[in-house]
Amino acid sequence: MNQTHTAVSHARDTDAAVAEIGASINRAFSGAAADAVVVFASAEHDFDKLLEGLARECGTEKIMGASSAGEFSHSTRGEGSVSALALRSDDMRFSIGLGENLSVNPALAARAVARSFAGVHDSPLPYRAALVMTDALAGHTDAVVDELTLATGGEYRFFGGGAGDDGKFRKTHVFAGRKAASNAVAALEILSSKPLGVGVSHGWVPAGKAMRVTEADGTRLVSLNGAPAVDYIEEYARETGQRFDRGDPLPFFLHNILGIETGGQHRLRVPLGVEEDGTLACAAAVPQGAVIRIMKTSAESAVMAAQQATRSALEALGGERPGAAFVFDCVATRLRMGSAFDDELRSCAELLHPAGFVGCNTYGQIARAEGQFGGFHNCTAVVCVLPE
């Protein structure tokens, strides 16, 4: 039997948030200790105080999560908040992993996380998954997902995203036990006697002509078809009658992002700024030699994408009833949609009912599961459903 409980506090004072969430979990579990707690928190909070308090209130050291850029559940959302999912289970086992110095050696950080997993070599339970949160500002998230896949022999489903800091893009943290760390990756291993479902969808479609990436350096997209990358953006803006300002490009980029062609689909990348030489600074790495297009979407398409991700996750349960879920989507999606983001969350809640969910807005999303479009994404809905 799996017992779960979701809790959200909109208190800006960390002690008050801990007390509210702790009391809610204790009531739900009749005072019994949680086996694990996943928590997402605004950068306004004192993370050391938050993690210490949750360990004390919930009776577990198995706490995992990240700072975020918008927190929510099936019933509420906000900014400056804390959202949490507590777990007690006879059918699942949990471990916490942390890999540090991510920017220096992503492979070593990923292997440090995998070493904490109990099910890599001889799993006591047949289904293996991990919630992975990373400091996306440190880069190398694609490499981390690849290295985790190699270290676990391709036997794990991964889901999660990049930690946030309320849209400031300055410093983010991941949580492992009572520790909040930057330049790091954290994971909650979930070993289960029943399948877990992971679904991924983004709802964006190609709008601009195909261009070859002729020069790129990590997250810096330097040139397309041999010309400064910004030239392609400016040409598209003129053709479509949109305003584009190099000095203030985010209003344009919230509605016009880049799609990397891969296997008949598009992995999304959000440009964040324009350098003096016309280079685009992106939220995640763009591979040199790739073919990219400008992509477009609508609020209705984003809602439909979240619905598709949720349906895919539910189907992957193999007939098991949903017990609870995690939902992740990009901070850019929330900013672009405004109040319409409530429609996306509402659609997920309706499909998952009576199961609840928690989640947050992230700086990129992580998904790797069979039958799903895997890797590190931007502006993409990722849903993981736990069995009842």
C-alpha positions in Angstrom: 0.0 0.0 0.0 1.2 3.5 -0.9 0.1 6.4 1.2 0.8 10.0 -0.1 0.0 13.5 1.0 0.4 16.8 -0.8 0.8 20.1 1.1 1.4 23.7 0.0 2.2 26.7 2.2 2.0 30.3 0.9 3.7 31.6 4.0 6.7 33.8 3.2 8.2 33.1 6.6 10.1 29.8 6.5 9.3 28.7 10.1 5.6 29.3 9.4 5.8 27.3 6.2 7.5 24.4 7.9 4.9 24.4 10.7 2.0 24.5 8.2 3.4 21.7 6.0 4.6 19.6 8.9 1.2 19.8 10.6 -0.6 18.8 7.4 1.6 15.8 6.8 1.4 14.7 10.5 -2.4 14.8 10.4 -2.5 12.8 7.2 -0.2 10.2 8.5 -1.6 10.2 12.0 1.7 11.2 13.5 3.7 8.4 11.8 7.0 9.3 10.2 7.2 9.7 6.4 9.4 7.4 4.4 10.4 10.3 2.1 9.4 13.9 1.5 9.9 15.8 -1.8 9.8 19.6 -1.5 10.0 22.6 -3.9 10.6 26.1 -2.5 10.9 29.6 -3.6 14.3 31.3 -3.3 12.7 33.6 -0.8 13.0 30.9 1.8 15.8 29.9 4.1 16.7 26.4 2.8 18.7 25.2 5.7 15.9 26.1 8.1 13.4 24.5 5.7 15.1 21.2 5.4 16.0 21.0 9.1 12.4 21.7 10.0 10.9 19.2 7.6 13.3 16.5 8.9 12.2 17.2 12.4 8.5 17.5 11.7 8.2 14.5 9.3 10.6 12.2 11.0 12.8 11.4 8.0 16.2 12.3 6.6 15.1 11.2 3.1 14.2 14.7 1.9 14.8 15.7 -1.7 13.8 18.6 -4.0 15.0 21.9 -5.2 14.5 25.7 -5.3 11.9 26.6 -7.8 10.3 29.4 -9.9 6.6 28.9 -9.0 5.1 26.2 -6.8 1.8 24.4 -7.2 -0.4 21.4 -6.4 -3.7 20.0 -7.8 -5.6 22.6 -5.8 -3.4 25.8 -5.6 -0.4 27.6 -7.1 1.7 30.6 -6.3 5.1 32.2 -6.2 7.2 32.6 -3.0 5.6 29.3 -1.8 6.6 25.8 -0.7 5.0 22.6 -2.1 5.6 19.1 -0.8 4.7 15.5 -1.3 5.1 13.1 1.6 5.3 9.3 1.0 4.8 6.2 3.1 4.8 2.9 1.4 5.0 -0.9 1.8 5.5 -1.1 -2.0 8.2 1.4 -2.6 11.7 2.0 -1.3 13.6 5.3 -1.4 17.2 6.5 -1.5 18.7 10.0 -1.8 21.7 10.8 -3.9 23.8 14.0 -4.4 26.6 14.8 -6.9 28.5 18.0 -6.5 30.9 20.1 -8.6 28.6 19.6 -11.6 30.2 22.3 -13.8 33.7 20.8 -13.3 32.9 17.1 -13.9 29.3 16.2 -14.8 30.1 12.5 -15.3 31.6 12.3 -11.8 28.6 14.1 -10.3 26.2 11.7 -12.1 28.1 8.6 -10.9 28.1 9.9 -7.3 24.3 10.0 -7.5 24.0 6.6 -9.1 26.2 5.1 -6.3 23.6 5.9 -3.8 20.9 3.9 -5.7 20.1 0.6 -4.1 18.7 -1.0 -7.2 21.4 -0.6 -9.8 23.0 -4.1 -9.6 20.4 -6.2 -7.8 17.0 -4.5 -7.3 14.8 -6.0 -4.7 11.8 -4.6 -6.6 11.1 -4.8 -10.4 10.4 -1.1 -11.3 13.1 1.5 -11.0 12.9 5.3 -11.4 14.4 8.4 -10.0 13.3 12.0 -9.6 16.3 14.1 -10.7 16.7 17.8 -9.9 19.8 19.7 -11.1 21.4 23.1 -11.0 20.7 23.9 -14.7 22.6 27.1 -14.4 25.8 25.0 -13.9 25.1 23.5 -17.4 25.7 19.9 -18.6 22.2 18.6 -17.8 22.1 16.6 -21.1 25.4 15.0 -20.1 24.1 14.3 -16.6 21.0 12.5 -17.9 23.2 10.5 -20.3 25.7 9.5 -17.6 22.9 8.5 -15.2 21.5 6.3 -18.0 24.9 4.7 -18.5 25.5 4.2 -14.8 22.2 2.5 -14.3 22.4 0.3 -17.3 19.4 2.0 -18.9 17.1 0.3 -16.4 15.7 3.5 -14.7 13.1 6.0 -15.7 14.1 9.6 -15.0 12.0 12.6 -14.5 12.4 16.1 -13.0 14.0 19.3 -14.0 16.3 22.2 -13.4 16.1 24.1 -10.1 14.8 27.7 -10.2 15.3 30.9 -8.3 12.0 32.7 -9.0 13.0 33.7 -12.5 16.1 35.6 -11.5 18.6 33.1 -13.2 21.3 33.9 -10.6 21.7 30.9 -8.2 19.7 27.7 -7.7 19.8 24.9 -5.2 19.0 21.2 -5.1 18.1 19.5 -1.8 19.4 16.2 -0.5 18.6 15.3 3.1 19.3 18.4 5.2 21.7 19.9 2.6 20.9 22.5 0.0 23.6 22.7 -2.7 24.4 24.7 -5.8 26.4 23.4 -8.7 25.0 20.0 -8.0 22.5 17.3 -8.9 20.2 15.5 -6.5 18.0 12.5 -7.0 15.3 10.4 -5.2 15.5 6.8 -6.2 12.1 5.1 -6.2 12.1 1.3 -6.3 8.6 -0.1 -6.7 6.6 -3.3 -6.9 4.3 -1.6 -9.3 5.0 0.4 -12.5 5.4 4.2 -12.4 4.3 6.3 -15.4 6.2 9.1 -17.1 4.7 11.3 -19.8 6.3 14.1 -21.9 4.8 16.7 -24.3 5.3 20.3 -25.3 2.7 21.4 -27.9 5.1 23.6 -30.0 5.1 23.4 -33.8 7.7 24.5 -36.4 7.1 28.1 -37.7 10.5 29.2 -39.2 12.6 27.7 -41.9 15.2 25.1 -41.1 18.7 26.3 -40.3 22.0 24.6 -39.6 23.9 25.4 -36.4 27.3 26.2 -37.8 28.9 27.3 -34.5 27.8 26.7 -30.9 29.6 26.7 -27.5 27.4 25.0 -24.9 24.5 27.2 -24.3 25.8 29.9 -26.7 24.3 29.7 -30.2 26.9 31.7 -32.2 25.9 31.2 -35.9 23.3 29.7 -38.2 24.1 28.9 -41.8 27.4 30.8 -41.2 25.7 34.1 -40.2 25.2 35.5 -36.6 22.4 33.6 -35.0 20.4 36.8 -34.2 20.1 37.5 -37.9 17.7 34.6 -38.2 15.6 35.9 -35.3 15.4 39.4 -36.7 14.5 38.2 -40.2 11.7 36.0 -38.8 10.4 38.9 -36.6 10.2 41.1 -39.7 8.4 38.4 -41.8 5.8 37.8 -39.1 5.3 41.4 -38.1 6.6 40.9 -34.5 8.6 43.4 -32.5 12.1 42.2 -31.5 14.5 44.3 -29.4 18.0 43.0 -28.9 18.2 44.9 -25.7 15.0 43.4 -24.3 14.4 40.1 -26.2 12.5 38.1 -23.6 9.0 39.3 -24.7 9.7 37.9 -28.1 11.4 34.8 -26.9 8.6 33.8 -24.6 6.5 33.2 -27.8 9.2 32.2 -30.3 11.7 29.6 -29.1 14.0 27.2 -30.9 13.4 23.6 -31.7 16.2 21.1 -32.4 15.2 18.5 -34.9 15.6 15.0 -33.5 13.9 11.8 -34.7 11.0 13.6 -36.3 10.3 15.6 -33.2 11.8 18.9 -31.7 13.6 19.3 -28.5 13.0 22.9 -27.3 15.5 25.5 -26.3 14.7 29.0 -24.9 16.9 31.9 -25.9 17.4 34.2 -22.9 19.5 37.1 -24.3 21.6 38.5 -27.2 25.3 39.2 -27.0 26.9 42.1 -28.8 28.2 39.9 -31.6 24.8 38.4 -32.3 25.3 35.2 -30.3 22.1 33.9 -28.6 22.5 32.9 -24.9 20.1 29.9 -24.4 18.7 28.2 -21.4 20.3 24.8 -22.4 23.0 23.6 -24.7 22.5 23.6 -28.5 24.6 21.0 -30.4 26.8 22.2 -33.3 25.7 20.7 -36.6 22.0 20.4 -35.5 19.1 21.6 -37.6 16.8 24.1 -35.8 13.7 26.0 -36.4 11.8 28.8 -34.7 8.7 27.2 -33.0 5.3 28.7 -32.1 2.5 27.6 -29.7 -0.6 28.9 -28.0 -2.1 28.7 -24.5 -4.6 26.0 -25.9 -1.6 24.0 -27.2 0.2 24.1 -23.9 -2.9 22.8 -22.1 -3.3 20.0 -24.6 0.4 19.1 -24.2 0.0 18.9 -20.4 -3.1 16.7 -21.0 -1.1 14.4 -23.4 1.8 14.1 -20.9 -0.6 13.2 -18.1 -2.5 10.6 -20.3 0.8 9.0 -21.4 1.9 8.8 -17.7 -1.4 7.2 -16.7 -1.3 4.7 -19.6 2.3 3.7 -18.5 0.9 2.5 -15.1 -0.2 -0.7 -16.8 -3.7 -0.6 -15.3 -2.7 0.4 -11.8 -4.7 3.2 -10.2 -2.9 6.5 -9.7 -1.9 7.4 -6.2 -0.1 10.7 -6.6 1.9 12.6 -9.2 4.6 15.1 -9.9 4.1 17.7 -12.6 6.8 20.0 -14.0 6.7 22.7 -16.6 9.0 25.6 -17.6 9.0 29.0 -15.9 8.8 30.4 -19.4 5.5 28.6 -19.9 4.1 30.2 -16.7 5.3 33.6 -17.8 3.9 33.3 -21.3 0.5 31.9 -20.2 -0.1 34.2 -17.2 -3.4 33.3 -15.5 -4.1 30.7 -18.3 -1.4 28.5 -16.7 -4.2 27.7 -14.2 -6.0 25.9 -17.0 -3.0 23.7 -17.6 -2.9 22.7 -13.9 -6.6 22.2 -13.8 -6.5 19.9 -16.8 -3.9 17.7 -15.1 -5.9 17.7 -11.9 -9.0 16.5 -13.7 -7.2 13.6 -15.5 -5.5 12.5 -12.3 -8.5 12.8 -9.9 -8.9 11.5 -7.3 -5.1 11.4 -7.0 -3.4 14.7 -6.2 -0.1 16.2 -7.5 2.6 18.6 -6.6 5.2 20.3 -8.8 7.0 23.4 -9.7 8.1 25.6 -12.6 11.7 24.7 -13.5 14.6 25.8 -15.6 14.3 23.0 -18.1 12.7 19.6 -17.7 14.2 16.1 -17.5 12.5 12.9 -18.9 13.8 9.6 -19.9 11.4 6.6 -20.2 10.6 4.0 -22.8 8.2 5.2 -25.5 8.8 8.9 -24.5 10.7 11.7 -26.0 13.7 11.7 -23.7 16.5 14.0 -22.5 16.7 17.6 -21.3 13.9 19.9 -22.5 12.6 23.5 -22.3 9.0 24.6 -22.3 7.9 21.0 -21.9 5.3 19.4 -19.6 6.7 16.3 -17.7 4.4 14.2 -15.5 5.3 11.2 -13.3 2.4 9.2 -11.8 3.0 7.0 -8.8 0.7 3.9 -8.3 -1.9 3.8 -5.6 
